[in-house]
Amino acid sequence: MPKSITIFGFHSIQTQLENYPENIIKAFSLKDRADKRLLAIDKQLNDLNLKIEKCSKKHLDKITKNNSHQGIAALILLPSLLGQNELTAYINKIKTTSLILVLDSIQDPRNLGACLRNASAANVDCVIINKNQSANINSLAYKTSAGAVNQLKIFQVTNIAQTIKELKNKNIWTIGLDLSANKSLYSIDLKLSTAIIIGSEGKGLRSLNKKMCDELAIIPIKGNIQSLNVAVATGISLFEVNRQRNLFDKAIF
C-alpha cells in the first residue's frame, strides 16, 4: 500500500510535477511570498486542479519539521517499492550490458538519497536496497535524491546475500566495496554486466555479503582520511564503470 510523505523545496516539487503529478495529494505554499519561481509552481498546481493551502511560515516550518522548504511543500503518495519477484523478472529481461547498484543497510536517509542521486546520474539499470536495517525513503531521502526517487527502478529485498547469488546466476559480475580488499577498483574490468555492492556507513558490507561477491575492491585514498562517505564512494564507483564503458555524453560539473 502506498505511503504518504511530505516533500519540500522548489526542485522536489518541480520534479514531482514533471513525473508523477497524480500522486500529489495537497500542496502548501507560503502566503506572504510572491516571487516568480513560487508563483510559477503555484500556477502549475492550479492548472492541474490540485489543492493549494496558503499558510504562514510558522505552519510551513511545522509541516516540514523545520527543514529548508523555500516556501513550498506537498503531501504526496510514494509508490510502493518493487519486491524480489519483480526484481527476478526484471533481471531476466535485461539484454544489454547492465549496471546495478546494491545498497546494503544504508542508515542515513540523506546518504540514501545521495546514493540514489548518483545512481540516476550514472544511468544505472536499477537500485536494490534491503527491507530491514535500511533507511526509509522519507522526505529527507527524497529531497537529497534531487528527484531520483521518481526516475529510478528501486527494488526492496529481504536478503541481500541471496540477491547477490541471483545476480551472479544471471552472469552479472558482483563487486563489493570493502576497506580490507587488496585490489583497487580501477584495476577491475567493469565493462561486463556489473553490480556494485555498497555496505553501511559504519560497518561496511556484512560478512556473508562479502563472501557472496565475485570480487572485493577498494578505492585508493591518499592523505590522512581513512575512508570516504558512502555516497561519495558510490558516485566514484558508478562513474568508474561509465568511464570504462565510455558512456559520458555530457559534463558532470
Backbone torsions as a table, in degrees:
resi	resn	phi	psi	omega
1	MET	NA	129.3	-179.7
2	PRO	-60.8	142.7	175.9
3	LYS	-106.7	162.6	179.1
4	SER	-106.9	142.4	174.7
5	ILE	-135.8	160.6	175.7
6	THR	-100.3	125.6	176.2
7	ILE	-110.9	159.5	-174.9
8	PHE	-154.3	160.0	-178.6
9	GLY	95.2	150.5	-176.3
10	PHE	-56.1	-49.1	-173.5
11	HIS	-65.1	-42.5	-179.8
12	SER	-61.6	-45.8	-178.3
13	ILE	-67.9	-41.6	-179.1
14	GLN	-63.4	-42.6	179.1
15	THR	-63.3	-40.0	178.2
16	GLN	-64.6	-41.0	178.7
17	LEU	-64.2	-36.5	-177.9
18	GLU	-76.3	-27.8	-173.8
19	ASN	-107.4	-51.1	-175.6
20	TYR	-137.0	63.8	179.9
21	PRO	-62.6	-26.0	-179.3
22	GLU	-67.2	-15.6	-179.9
23	ASN	-91.9	0.8	177.1
24	ILE	-82.0	119.5	-179.9
25	ILE	-84.8	-44.9	-175.5
26	LYS	-161.2	146.0	177.9
27	ALA	-115.8	154.1	179.3
28	PHE	-128.2	127.2	-175.5
29	SER	-130.0	141.2	-177.8
30	LEU	-68.7	123.6	-172.8
31	LYS	-73.6	-22.9	-176.8
32	ASP	-97.8	11.0	-178.3
33	ARG	-119.7	133.6	-175.2
34	ALA	-140.7	39.2	177.7
35	ASP	-76.6	166.8	-172.9
36	LYS	-60.1	-40.0	-175.6
37	ARG	-66.8	-43.5	179.5
38	LEU	-68.0	-40.7	178.5
39	LEU	-63.2	-36.0	179.6
40	ALA	-65.3	-40.9	178.3
41	ILE	-69.5	-40.3	176.3
42	ASP	-56.3	-42.5	-179.7
43	LYS	-64.4	-42.5	178.6
44	GLN	-60.4	-43.0	179.4
45	LEU	-63.9	-44.2	178.8
46	ASN	-63.2	-40.5	-179.9
47	ASP	-62.9	-26.7	179.1
48	LEU	-93.2	6.6	-179.2
49	ASN	58.1	35.7	177.8
50	LEU	-91.7	141.9	-176.5
51	LYS	-72.3	129.0	177.1
52	ILE	-120.2	126.4	175.9
53	GLU	-102.6	117.9	175.6
54	LYS	-80.5	126.7	-173.7
55	CYS	-141.7	168.0	-180.0
56	SER	-76.6	163.8	176.9
57	LYS	-61.8	-38.4	179.9
58	LYS	-60.1	-43.6	-179.8
59	HIS	-69.3	-39.3	179.6
60	LEU	-67.6	-36.9	175.8
61	ASP	-61.4	-39.8	179.9
62	LYS	-66.8	-43.7	-179.6
63	ILE	-61.2	-39.2	-175.9
64	THR	-97.1	7.8	178.9
65	LYS	56.4	42.5	175.0
66	ASN	65.1	20.8	172.9
67	ASN	-82.4	161.5	-178.9
68	SER	-70.8	107.6	-171.5
69	HIS	-105.9	-12.2	178.6
70	GLN	59.9	20.7	175.6
71	GLY	87.6	8.9	-177.6
72	ILE	-145.8	139.0	177.3
73	ALA	-150.9	164.4	178.6
74	ALA	-152.7	144.3	172.1
75	LEU	-93.0	122.9	-176.7
76	ILE	-127.4	158.6	170.0
77	LEU	-88.5	127.3	177.8
78	LEU	-96.3	117.7	-178.3
79	PRO	-56.6	145.6	177.8
80	SER	-62.4	139.8	178.7
81	LEU	-73.1	149.1	178.3
82	LEU	-73.7	154.2	-175.3
83	GLY	-111.3	-165.4	-175.3
84	GLN	-60.7	-44.3	-178.8
85	ASN	-62.7	-41.7	178.1
86	GLU	-67.0	-35.3	177.6
87	LEU	-63.6	-45.7	179.4
88	THR	-58.1	-45.7	179.9
89	ALA	-64.0	-38.8	-178.6
90	TYR	-67.0	-45.5	-179.6
91	ILE	-61.1	-38.0	-179.8
92	ASN	-63.7	-23.9	-176.5
93	LYS	-92.4	-13.8	-178.5
94	ILE	-68.1	122.6	-177.9
95	LYS	-111.0	-25.5	-179.7
96	THR	-89.7	173.0	176.2
97	THR	-64.8	119.0	-169.5
98	SER	-97.1	158.7	171.0
99	LEU	-134.5	117.8	-176.4
100	ILE	-123.6	139.7	176.2
101	LEU	-109.9	126.7	177.0
102	VAL	-114.1	120.9	-179.5
103	LEU	-109.0	115.0	-175.5
104	ASP	-101.9	101.8	171.1
105	SER	65.5	45.2	173.0
106	ILE	-72.0	122.4	-169.4
107	GLN	-90.2	-35.4	-173.7
108	ASP	-91.3	125.2	-179.2
109	PRO	-61.5	-29.7	177.0
110	ARG	-68.1	-42.2	176.5
111	ASN	-63.2	-41.5	177.7
112	LEU	-60.0	-46.7	179.4
113	GLY	-61.6	-40.7	179.2
114	ALA	-66.2	-38.0	176.5
115	CYS	-63.7	-40.6	178.7
116	LEU	-66.4	-37.0	177.4
117	ARG	-63.3	-44.4	177.3
118	ASN	-61.5	-41.2	-178.8
119	ALA	-62.5	-41.7	178.9
120	SER	-66.3	-42.1	-180.0
121	ALA	-65.1	-31.4	-179.8
122	ALA	-88.2	1.5	176.0
123	ASN	59.3	46.9	177.4
124	VAL	-68.2	156.6	177.1
125	ASP	-72.9	-39.1	177.5
126	CYS	-164.2	165.3	175.2
127	VAL	-120.6	138.3	178.8
128	ILE	-118.8	127.5	176.2
129	ILE	-125.8	159.0	179.3
130	ASN	-90.4	149.4	-174.8
131	LYS	-72.4	-39.2	-179.4
132	ASN	-104.8	152.8	176.6
133	GLN	64.4	22.2	178.0
134	SER	-126.1	148.0	176.1
135	ALA	-61.9	145.8	175.3
136	ASN	-79.1	156.1	171.7
137	ILE	-79.3	94.9	-178.2
138	ASN	-113.0	-165.3	-177.0
139	SER	-59.4	-41.9	-178.4
140	LEU	-68.9	-42.8	177.6
141	ALA	-62.7	-41.5	179.9
142	TYR	-61.0	-48.7	-177.8
143	LYS	-65.1	-43.9	-178.8
144	THR	-65.7	-29.0	-179.7
145	SER	-71.9	-11.9	-179.6
146	ALA	55.4	39.3	176.5
147	GLY	92.7	-4.2	-176.9
148	ALA	-62.9	-27.0	178.3
149	VAL	-55.5	-35.7	-178.9
150	ASN	-82.8	-10.1	-172.5
151	GLN	-111.5	-6.0	-175.0
152	LEU	-110.9	153.9	165.3
153	LYS	-88.6	115.7	-177.4
154	ILE	-117.9	124.0	179.6
155	PHE	-111.8	140.8	179.6
156	GLN	-117.0	122.5	-175.8
157	VAL	-123.3	162.4	-179.7
158	THR	-95.1	-19.7	-174.5
159	ASN	-135.7	100.5	-178.3
160	ILE	-65.0	-40.6	-179.1
161	ALA	-60.6	-42.9	178.5
162	GLN	-66.1	-35.8	178.0
163	THR	-66.1	-41.8	176.7
164	ILE	-59.9	-43.0	178.3
165	LYS	-59.9	-41.6	-179.9
166	GLU	-65.8	-40.4	177.8
167	LEU	-61.8	-43.0	179.1
168	LYS	-62.3	-39.0	179.3
169	ASN	-65.0	-20.4	178.0
170	LYS	-97.6	18.5	177.7
171	ASN	62.3	34.5	173.8
172	ILE	-102.2	119.7	-176.5
173	TRP	-71.7	124.3	-174.2
174	THR	-104.3	119.6	-176.9
175	ILE	-116.2	116.0	177.9
176	GLY	-98.5	133.1	175.3
177	LEU	-83.6	128.0	-177.1
178	ASP	-152.7	134.1	-176.5
179	LEU	-67.0	-20.6	-179.4
180	SER	-86.9	-3.8	-177.2
181	ALA	-67.9	150.8	178.8
182	ASN	-97.9	-14.0	-174.4
183	LYS	-103.0	134.0	176.9
184	SER	-74.3	141.8	176.0
185	LEU	-56.5	-34.4	-175.0
186	TYR	-72.8	-12.7	-179.8
187	SER	-93.6	-1.6	-176.9
188	ILE	-98.1	137.9	176.3
189	ASP	-75.5	111.8	-176.6
190	LEU	-106.9	16.8	-177.8
191	LYS	-82.8	-13.1	174.3
192	LEU	-83.2	169.8	175.2
193	SER	-55.7	126.8	-169.0
194	THR	-136.3	141.7	168.7
195	ALA	-117.8	125.6	175.6
196	ILE	-95.7	124.1	-178.1
197	ILE	-110.1	122.9	-176.3
198	ILE	-117.5	132.7	-179.8
199	GLY	-92.0	-176.7	-175.2
200	SER	-69.3	165.2	-174.0
201	GLU	-60.4	-40.9	-174.6
202	GLY	-94.3	-46.6	-171.9
203	LYS	-99.5	-13.3	-178.1
204	GLY	72.7	-154.1	-178.9
205	LEU	-69.5	139.9	174.3
206	ARG	-72.0	152.2	-170.2
207	SER	-56.9	-42.8	-179.1
208	LEU	-65.0	-38.6	179.3
209	ASN	-67.9	-35.3	174.5
210	LYS	-59.1	-47.3	-177.0
211	LYS	-63.1	-29.5	-177.1
212	MET	-77.8	-21.1	-176.4
213	CYS	-70.7	147.8	173.8
214	ASP	-65.6	-40.9	179.7
215	GLU	-145.8	151.7	171.5
216	LEU	-110.9	143.0	-176.9
217	ALA	-138.6	158.1	177.0
218	ILE	-124.9	147.5	172.4
219	ILE	-92.2	114.2	-177.0
220	PRO	-60.1	136.1	-179.2
221	ILE	-127.4	135.9	172.1
222	LYS	-108.8	159.1	-180.0
223	GLY	96.0	-166.0	-173.0
224	ASN	-91.6	-11.4	179.9
225	ILE	-74.8	132.6	-175.5
226	GLN	-87.7	-26.3	-177.6
227	SER	-153.5	163.9	179.7
228	LEU	-101.9	154.7	170.3
229	ASN	-57.8	144.3	-174.3
230	VAL	-59.9	-36.5	179.8
231	ALA	-70.4	-36.9	177.0
232	VAL	-64.9	-45.9	178.8
233	ALA	-60.8	-38.8	177.9
234	THR	-62.5	-47.7	179.8
235	GLY	-61.0	-45.1	179.4
236	ILE	-59.6	-45.4	-177.0
237	SER	-64.1	-47.8	-177.2
238	LEU	-66.2	-38.0	-178.9
239	PHE	-78.3	-21.0	171.0
240	GLU	-67.1	-38.3	175.0
241	VAL	-61.2	-47.2	178.9
242	ASN	-60.9	-40.1	-179.8
243	ARG	-62.2	-46.6	-179.2
244	GLN	-64.6	-29.8	-178.8
245	ARG	-92.1	1.4	180.0
246	ASN	55.6	49.0	-174.0
247	LEU	-102.1	4.1	-179.4
248	PHE	-72.6	127.2	178.0
249	ASP	-124.4	2.3	175.1
250	LYS	-160.5	162.4	-179.2
251	ALA	-66.2	146.8	-179.9
252	ILE	-105.1	-2.8	173.2
253	PHE	-159.7	NA	NA
